[in-house]
Amino acid sequence: METNLMRFFDLSVKTFALAGVWRGASAMVANGAMTEPLGLLQTLEPFTIPATLLAVIGSVAATQIGIRSWRRFRRVLGKEGRVARPQPAREWSPADHRDQLIADLQNQVIELHQEKEHLSRILAEKSASLRRDPLTGIANRLAYEERLQQEFLRWKRFGHPLTLLVWDIDHFKQVNDNHGHAVGDAVLRKVAQQLASYLRITDFVARFGGEEFVMLLPGADTGAALHLAEQIRRQIAASGADQSHEYVPVTISCGVSRFEPDDSLQSVFKRADQALYQAKRDGRNCCRVGRNDTRFGVHTS
Protein backbone atom coordinates (compact mmCIF):
# COMPACT_ATOMS: atom_id res chain seq x y z
CA MET A 1 0.00 0.00 0.00
CA GLU A 2 2.76 2.44 0.92
CA THR A 3 4.60 1.68 -2.35
CA ASN A 4 1.50 2.48 -4.41
CA LEU A 5 1.00 5.66 -2.41
CA MET A 6 4.55 6.78 -3.10
CA ARG A 7 4.03 6.14 -6.80
CA PHE A 8 0.85 8.17 -6.68
CA PHE A 9 2.68 11.07 -5.04
CA ASP A 10 5.42 10.87 -7.68
CA LEU A 11 2.85 11.01 -10.51
CA SER A 12 1.14 13.99 -8.85
CA VAL A 13 4.42 15.92 -8.60
CA LYS A 14 5.10 15.30 -12.29
CA THR A 15 1.59 16.48 -13.22
CA PHE A 16 2.09 19.63 -11.15
CA ALA A 17 5.39 20.29 -12.93
CA LEU A 18 3.74 19.78 -16.34
CA ALA A 19 1.06 22.28 -15.40
CA GLY A 20 3.77 24.76 -14.56
CA VAL A 21 5.29 24.25 -17.99
CA TRP A 22 1.89 24.84 -19.57
CA ARG A 23 1.51 28.09 -17.67
CA GLY A 24 4.93 29.28 -18.77
CA ALA A 25 4.22 28.41 -22.37
CA SER A 26 0.91 30.26 -22.22
CA ALA A 27 2.69 33.34 -20.94
CA MET A 28 5.22 33.17 -23.75
CA VAL A 29 2.43 32.85 -26.33
CA ALA A 30 0.71 35.87 -24.86
CA ASN A 31 3.94 37.82 -25.31
CA GLY A 32 4.27 36.72 -28.94
CA ALA A 33 7.34 34.66 -28.34
CA MET A 34 5.77 31.35 -29.42
CA THR A 35 4.52 30.13 -32.79
CA GLU A 36 0.94 29.22 -33.68
CA PRO A 37 1.24 25.44 -33.02
CA LEU A 38 1.26 26.28 -29.30
CA GLY A 39 -1.92 28.26 -29.55
CA LEU A 40 -3.90 25.32 -28.23
CA LEU A 41 -2.22 25.75 -24.90
CA GLN A 42 -3.78 29.21 -24.52
CA THR A 43 -7.20 27.59 -24.15
CA LEU A 44 -6.03 25.58 -21.09
CA GLU A 45 -6.48 27.00 -17.60
CA PRO A 46 -3.01 26.38 -16.14
CA PHE A 47 -4.14 25.87 -12.54
CA THR A 48 -7.30 23.85 -13.10
CA ILE A 49 -5.60 20.45 -13.25
CA PRO A 50 -3.07 21.10 -10.47
CA ALA A 51 -5.75 22.34 -8.05
CA THR A 52 -7.90 19.28 -8.68
CA LEU A 53 -4.97 16.92 -8.37
CA LEU A 54 -3.76 18.55 -5.17
CA ALA A 55 -7.22 18.15 -3.64
CA VAL A 56 -7.21 14.47 -4.56
CA ILE A 57 -3.65 14.03 -3.26
CA GLY A 58 -4.50 15.67 0.06
CA SER A 59 -7.62 13.56 0.50
CA VAL A 60 -5.87 10.29 -0.28
CA ALA A 61 -2.85 11.18 1.92
CA ALA A 62 -5.06 12.11 4.87
CA THR A 63 -7.02 8.88 4.44
CA GLN A 64 -3.84 6.76 4.37
CA ILE A 65 -2.29 8.55 7.35
CA GLY A 66 -5.51 8.19 9.33
CA ILE A 67 -5.77 4.46 8.57
CA ARG A 68 -2.15 3.82 9.58
CA SER A 69 -2.50 5.86 12.78
CA TRP A 70 -5.67 4.04 13.71
CA ARG A 71 -4.04 0.61 13.16
CA ARG A 72 -0.99 1.63 15.20
CA PHE A 73 -3.21 2.87 18.03
CA ARG A 74 -5.11 -0.43 18.07
CA ARG A 75 -1.85 -2.39 18.19
CA VAL A 76 -0.68 -0.35 21.19
CA LEU A 77 -3.91 -0.93 23.02
CA GLY A 78 -3.83 -4.62 22.13
CA LYS A 79 -7.58 -4.64 21.88
CA GLU A 80 -9.31 -5.00 18.53
CA GLY A 81 -12.21 -2.66 18.18
CA ARG A 82 -11.93 -1.24 21.76
CA VAL A 83 -10.67 2.15 22.78
CA ALA A 84 -10.10 3.11 26.40
CA ARG A 85 -12.57 5.78 27.37
CA PRO A 86 -11.27 8.57 29.56
CA GLN A 87 -12.65 8.55 33.07
CA PRO A 88 -14.48 11.68 34.13
CA ALA A 89 -12.52 13.82 36.59
CA ARG A 90 -13.62 13.41 40.19
CA GLU A 91 -14.98 16.57 41.71
CA TRP A 92 -13.17 17.72 44.85
CA SER A 93 -15.18 18.26 47.96
CA PRO A 94 -14.35 20.94 50.57
CA ALA A 95 -12.87 18.19 52.75
CA ASP A 96 -10.53 17.17 49.92
CA HIS A 97 -9.33 20.78 49.54
CA ARG A 98 -8.79 21.04 53.27
CA ASP A 99 -6.77 17.80 53.41
CA GLN A 100 -4.65 18.89 50.45
CA LEU A 101 -4.00 22.26 52.06
CA ILE A 102 -2.93 20.59 55.31
CA ALA A 103 -0.63 18.21 53.42
CA ASP A 104 0.96 21.12 51.54
CA LEU A 105 1.52 23.04 54.76
CA GLN A 106 3.08 20.01 56.42
CA ASN A 107 5.47 19.58 53.51
CA GLN A 108 6.43 23.26 53.71
CA VAL A 109 7.08 22.96 57.44
CA ILE A 110 9.29 19.92 56.86
CA GLU A 111 11.23 21.74 54.13
CA LEU A 112 11.68 24.82 56.34
CA HIS A 113 12.90 22.65 59.22
CA GLN A 114 15.43 20.91 56.98
CA GLU A 115 16.62 24.25 55.63
CA LYS A 116 16.96 25.59 59.19
CA GLU A 117 19.08 22.60 60.23
CA HIS A 118 21.25 23.02 57.15
CA LEU A 119 21.82 26.71 57.85
CA SER A 120 22.49 25.97 61.54
CA ARG A 121 25.21 23.50 60.58
CA ILE A 122 26.79 26.03 58.22
CA LEU A 123 26.73 28.73 60.92
CA ALA A 124 28.25 26.36 63.47
CA GLU A 125 31.04 25.43 61.08
CA LYS A 126 31.73 29.08 60.25
CA SER A 127 31.69 30.00 63.92
CA ALA A 128 34.14 27.22 64.77
CA SER A 129 36.49 28.21 61.95
CA LEU A 130 36.47 31.84 63.12
CA ARG A 131 37.61 30.69 66.57
CA ARG A 132 40.27 28.27 65.37
CA ASP A 133 43.90 29.17 64.68
CA PRO A 134 44.55 27.97 61.11
CA LEU A 135 48.25 27.23 61.68
CA THR A 136 48.21 25.29 64.95
CA GLY A 137 44.64 23.98 64.97
CA ILE A 138 43.97 25.14 68.54
CA ALA A 139 41.72 28.01 69.60
CA ASN A 140 42.66 31.57 68.63
CA ARG A 141 42.57 34.85 70.55
CA LEU A 142 38.89 35.48 69.80
CA ALA A 143 37.95 32.14 71.32
CA TYR A 144 40.21 32.84 74.29
CA GLU A 145 38.57 36.19 75.06
CA GLU A 146 35.10 34.59 74.94
CA ARG A 147 36.15 31.70 77.15
CA LEU A 148 37.97 34.02 79.58
CA GLN A 149 34.78 36.05 80.05
CA GLN A 150 32.76 32.88 80.69
CA GLU A 151 35.25 31.50 83.22
CA PHE A 152 35.57 34.87 84.94
CA LEU A 153 31.80 35.11 85.46
CA ARG A 154 31.72 31.52 86.71
CA TRP A 155 34.58 32.24 89.12
CA LYS A 156 32.85 35.33 90.51
CA ARG A 157 29.63 33.37 91.03
CA PHE A 158 30.99 30.18 92.59
CA GLY A 159 34.41 31.24 93.86
CA HIS A 160 36.22 28.12 92.65
CA PRO A 161 39.96 28.50 91.93
CA LEU A 162 40.89 29.79 88.48
CA THR A 163 44.44 30.25 87.21
CA LEU A 164 45.80 31.89 84.07
CA LEU A 165 49.06 30.81 82.39
CA VAL A 166 50.86 32.82 79.71
CA TRP A 167 53.48 31.00 77.58
CA ASP A 168 56.15 32.24 75.21
CA ILE A 169 58.60 30.22 73.08
CA ASP A 170 62.18 31.23 73.85
CA HIS A 171 64.29 32.77 71.07
CA PHE A 172 61.65 32.02 68.47
CA LYS A 173 62.96 34.73 66.15
CA GLN A 174 66.28 32.89 65.98
CA VAL A 175 64.44 29.72 64.95
CA ASN A 176 62.92 31.57 61.99
CA ASP A 177 66.18 33.31 61.11
CA ASN A 178 68.39 30.22 61.34
CA HIS A 179 66.07 27.51 60.07
CA GLY A 180 63.40 29.31 58.03
CA HIS A 181 59.76 30.11 58.59
CA ALA A 182 58.62 26.62 57.58
CA VAL A 183 60.56 25.19 60.53
CA GLY A 184 59.21 27.98 62.72
CA ASP A 185 55.64 27.04 61.76
CA ALA A 186 56.38 23.40 62.56
CA VAL A 187 57.70 24.41 65.99
CA LEU A 188 54.52 26.39 66.68
CA ARG A 189 52.35 23.42 65.72
CA LYS A 190 54.31 21.00 67.91
CA VAL A 191 54.30 23.29 70.95
CA ALA A 192 50.54 23.85 70.53
CA GLN A 193 49.96 20.10 70.40
CA GLN A 194 52.09 19.52 73.49
CA LEU A 195 50.25 22.21 75.44
CA ALA A 196 46.87 20.78 74.45
CA SER A 197 47.89 17.20 75.28
CA TYR A 198 48.21 18.01 79.01
CA LEU A 199 44.79 19.59 79.44
CA ARG A 200 41.73 18.21 81.15
CA ILE A 201 38.34 18.51 79.48
CA THR A 202 37.58 21.64 81.54
CA ASP A 203 40.88 23.37 80.71
CA PHE A 204 41.49 25.68 77.77
CA VAL A 205 44.48 26.69 75.64
CA ALA A 206 44.74 29.14 72.75
CA ARG A 207 47.32 30.81 70.57
CA PHE A 208 47.36 34.41 71.77
CA GLY A 209 49.52 35.71 68.95
CA GLY A 210 52.89 35.04 67.36
CA GLU A 211 54.78 32.56 69.56
CA GLU A 212 52.66 33.33 72.65
CA PHE A 213 50.00 31.04 74.12
CA VAL A 214 47.48 31.37 76.98
CA MET A 215 45.94 28.68 79.20
CA LEU A 216 42.99 28.68 81.60
CA LEU A 217 42.83 26.10 84.42
CA PRO A 218 39.44 26.17 86.20
CA GLY A 219 39.54 24.50 89.61
CA ALA A 220 43.35 24.65 89.82
CA ASP A 221 45.06 26.78 92.44
CA THR A 222 48.53 28.26 92.03
CA GLY A 223 50.34 25.16 93.24
CA ALA A 224 48.49 22.78 90.90
CA ALA A 225 48.87 25.16 87.97
CA LEU A 226 52.60 25.60 88.57
CA HIS A 227 53.10 21.84 88.85
CA LEU A 228 51.39 21.31 85.49
CA ALA A 229 53.37 24.16 83.92
CA GLU A 230 56.63 22.57 85.00
CA GLN A 231 55.64 19.23 83.49
CA ILE A 232 54.86 20.86 80.16
CA ARG A 233 58.01 23.00 80.19
CA ARG A 234 60.29 20.02 80.82
CA GLN A 235 58.56 17.94 78.15
CA ILE A 236 58.99 20.63 75.49
CA ALA A 237 62.64 21.20 76.41
CA ALA A 238 63.38 17.48 76.24
CA SER A 239 61.67 16.81 72.92
CA GLY A 240 62.71 19.83 70.87
CA ALA A 241 61.77 19.62 67.19
CA ASP A 242 63.12 17.37 64.47
CA GLN A 243 62.87 18.93 61.02
CA SER A 244 64.44 17.48 57.87
CA HIS A 245 66.82 15.28 59.89
CA GLU A 246 67.88 18.37 61.86
CA TYR A 247 67.30 18.76 65.59
CA VAL A 248 66.00 22.19 66.60
CA PRO A 249 66.21 22.91 70.36
CA VAL A 250 63.02 24.45 71.73
CA THR A 251 62.36 25.84 75.21
CA ILE A 252 59.46 27.81 76.62
CA SER A 253 58.83 30.19 79.50
CA CYS A 254 55.66 30.66 81.53
CA GLY A 255 53.99 33.21 83.79
CA VAL A 256 51.35 32.04 86.28
CA SER A 257 48.63 34.11 87.99
CA ARG A 258 45.69 33.00 90.07
CA PHE A 259 42.46 34.99 90.15
CA GLU A 260 42.23 36.83 93.47
CA PRO A 261 39.37 38.78 95.10
CA ASP A 262 38.72 42.15 93.45
CA ASP A 263 40.67 41.04 90.37
CA SER A 264 39.61 42.14 86.91
CA LEU A 265 40.42 40.43 83.64
CA GLN A 266 43.06 43.03 82.93
CA SER A 267 44.75 42.81 86.33
CA VAL A 268 45.07 39.01 86.20
CA PHE A 269 46.56 39.05 82.71
CA LYS A 270 48.94 41.88 83.63
CA ARG A 271 50.20 39.91 86.61
CA ALA A 272 50.75 36.76 84.52
CA ASP A 273 52.45 38.77 81.77
CA GLN A 274 54.80 40.39 84.30
CA ALA A 275 55.65 36.94 85.67
CA LEU A 276 56.46 35.79 82.12
CA TYR A 277 58.85 38.73 81.61
CA GLN A 278 60.47 37.88 84.91
CA ALA A 279 61.06 34.35 83.61
CA LYS A 280 62.69 35.83 80.50
CA ARG A 281 64.95 38.03 82.63
CA ASP A 282 65.89 35.04 84.78
CA GLY A 283 67.33 33.17 81.80
CA ARG A 284 64.23 31.71 80.06
CA ASN A 285 63.11 28.05 80.14
CA CYS A 286 61.47 28.60 83.50
CA CYS A 287 58.14 29.42 85.15
CA ARG A 288 57.32 32.37 87.42
CA VAL A 289 54.31 33.23 89.57
CA GLY A 290 52.63 36.64 89.79
CA ARG A 291 53.62 38.91 92.70
CA ASN A 292 50.38 38.48 94.66
CA ASP A 293 51.35 34.89 95.48
CA THR A 294 54.95 34.72 96.70
CA ARG A 295 54.66 31.31 98.36
CA PHE A 296 56.04 29.63 95.27
CA GLY A 297 59.66 30.15 94.32
CA VAL A 298 61.61 30.05 91.10
CA HIS A 299 61.30 26.97 88.89
CA THR A 300 63.93 26.30 86.25
CA SER A 301 65.25 23.28 84.43
N, C-alpha and C positions, 0 to 999 in steps of 0.2 A: 504494500500500500504506500509506504513512504517513498519507494523508488518511483512509482507512477506519479506521486504528487510532485516530486522533484522535476520529473520530466515536464509536467504540466506547467510548473513555474518557469522552466527554461523556455518553453514555447511561448508563454505569455510575455516574457522579456523581449524575445525576438519580435513578436507582433508589435509591442510598444515601440521598439526601435524602428521598425518598418513604417509605422505611423509617423514617426518623427521625420523620416526621410521624405514621406509624402508631403508633409507640411513644408519642409524646406523647398521641395521642388515646386510646390504651388506658389510659394513666395517668389521664386526665381521667374516663374512664368508671368506672374503679375508685374514683374519689373522688366519684362521683355527680354530676359536673358536666355529663355528656352525656346525651342522650336515648336511648331504646331503639334507633332506627334504626342507631346506631353500635355496637350490641352485637356485630355480626358481627366487628368488628375485634378484640374481646377474644379470639377464637379463634385469631388469627394470632400466631405467634412473631415478635416484631419484629426479631430479629437473624438469623433463619434465612436469609432472602433475601440481606441484605447480606453475610453471611459467605461464602455460596456464590459470590456475584458477585465478591467481592474475591479469592477463590481463583482464579476463572477469569481475572480481570483480571491478577493477578500472573503467572499461567502464560503467558498470551498475551504480556504485555509482556516477560517474560524471553526468550520464544522470539524475538520480533521484534528485541530488542536483541542477542541472540546471533547471529542471522542477519546483521544489519547489521555487527556487529563482525567476524564471520568474513569477509564479503565485502571489508571495508576492509583487513583483514590480507592477504588474497590479492592485492588490488590493489597494496599496498605491496611485497610480495615479487615481484610480476610473474610469478609462476609458478602456473599453475592446477593445483590438486590437490597441490602440493608445499610442504612446510613445512621450513625449515632446522632440522636437528636439532642441539642443542647438543653441542659436542665435550667429551668427558670431560676433566677437569682432569689435567694431567700431574703425576705425582708427582715431588717434588724429591728428588734424591739428596744424600748428604752432600757431594759435590763442589760441587753447585749451591749449597747453603747456605754453604759456605766461600767460593766466589767472590762471592756476594752480600754476605757480611760484609766481605770485602776491599774491594769496591767502595764499600760504605757508609763504611768507615773512610777510604778515600782521599778521598771527597767531604767528610767532616768535616775532614780535614787541610787540604784546599784552602780550605774556608770559614774555618777558624781562621787560616790564613796571610793570607787577604784581610782578615780583621778586624784582624789584627795590623798589617798595613801601613796600614790606615785609621787606627787609633789612633796609630800612629807619626807619620803626617802631621799629625794633630791636635795631638799633643804638640809636634812641631817648630814648628808655627805658633804655638802658645801660648807656647813658650819664646822664639821670636823677638820676639813682641809684647811680652813682659815686659822684653826688653832693648833696646827701641826707644823713643826719645823721641817721644811722639805729636805734639808741636808741630813739631819741626824735621825729624823723619824719620831723624836719625842715632842712634847708640848712646846709651844713657843711662848713669847712674852705675853701676848694677849691672853692665852689660856692661863698663864701664871697669875696675871692680875685679877682675872675672874675668880680663880680658885683661892687666891689670897684673901679676897673680900669675903668669900663664903666661909673660910676657916676662921677668919677674924671675928665675924659675927657669931659663929658657933662657940668660939672661945669666950667671948664676952657673955654669952648666955649661960653656958654650962661651967666655965672656969677650968676646963681640963687643960693640962699642959700642952703647949704648942711652941715648937722651936723652928727657927728659920736658919738655913745654911746657905752660904754664898761661896761658890767654887770658882777658881780661876786656874787655867793651865799655865804652868810656869814656862817662861821663855818661848811662848808660842810663836812669836814673830821670827825667832831664829829657826824654828822648824820650817816655816814657809820660805825663809830666805835661803836656807841651806839645802832643803830637800824638795822644794816646790810646793805649790798650792794643792796639788793633787794629794800629796802625802799629808799636808796639813788638814785637808778635808777628811782623810781616812782617820787621822788622829782624833778629830772631833767626833766622828761617828763611833769610834771605839770607846772613848771616854764616856759618851752619852749612854752607850749600852751598858758599860760597867756601873755607872751611877744607877741606872734603872734596875739593874739586876739585883740590887741590895734592898729594894723597897718593899714594904708591905703593901697590901691592897689599899690601905687608907693613906699611904704616903703619896707624895707628888714631887716630880722633878721636871724642870723645863730648861730650855736654852734661853738665857736672858739676853744674850747678844755677844757676837764675836766668839771668844773662847771662854765666856763666863756662863755659869749655870747656877740655878737656884733650886732649893729643895725645902719642902714643908714636911714636918714630922708631927702630925697630930698625936697627942697622948704621950709624947716623949719629952722628958725633962732635959736639962742641960747635960747631965751625966750620960744618959742613954744616947742622946744625939751625938755627943762627942765621941763616945765609944764606937758608934756606927761610922762616923766620919773617919776615924783612925783606920778602921778596917778597909774602907774604900780607898783611902790614900795609900796605904801600904800595897794593896792589890794593884793599883794603877802603876805605882813606882816599880813593882816587881815584874810586871808584864811588858811594859813599854809598848812598842808598835813595830811589827815586822812588815816592811814594805819593799817589794822587789828584791828579796834576799838581803835586805839591809835593815839592821836593827836601829830603831829610832828611840832613844831614851825619852820617857815622858814622866813628868811629876806634876803634882797639883797641890794647890794650897786652899785652905778653907777658913771661913769666918763663921762663928756660931753665935746665935743670939736667941735667948728665950723670951717669949712674950711675958711682960711684967705688968702689974696693975698700972693703970693710967697710960699705958703705951698706946701709940698710934701706929698705923702702918708705916709711916715715914720714919718714926723714931726707931722701930725695931730693925728696919732695913739699914738705917744709918749705922746702928751699933754693929750689925753683922758685917757691913762693908768696912768699917774701921778696923774690926778684928781681922778681916782678910788682909788689909794693908799692913797691919802689924805682922802678920805671918810672912808677907813679902819682905818686910824690913829685917825680919829675923832669919832670913836665908832661904825662904821658900820651902816647899815640900813639908809643910807642917800645918797644924790647925790651931786657931786661937779663938778664945771666947770673949764676947763683948764685956765691957768694963763693969756693967751692973752685977755680974756674977764672977767674982774673983776667987771662988773656991777651987777652980780648976786651973791647973798650971799649964805650962808650955808642953806641947806634944810635937815631937819631931821624929824623924826616922832614926 
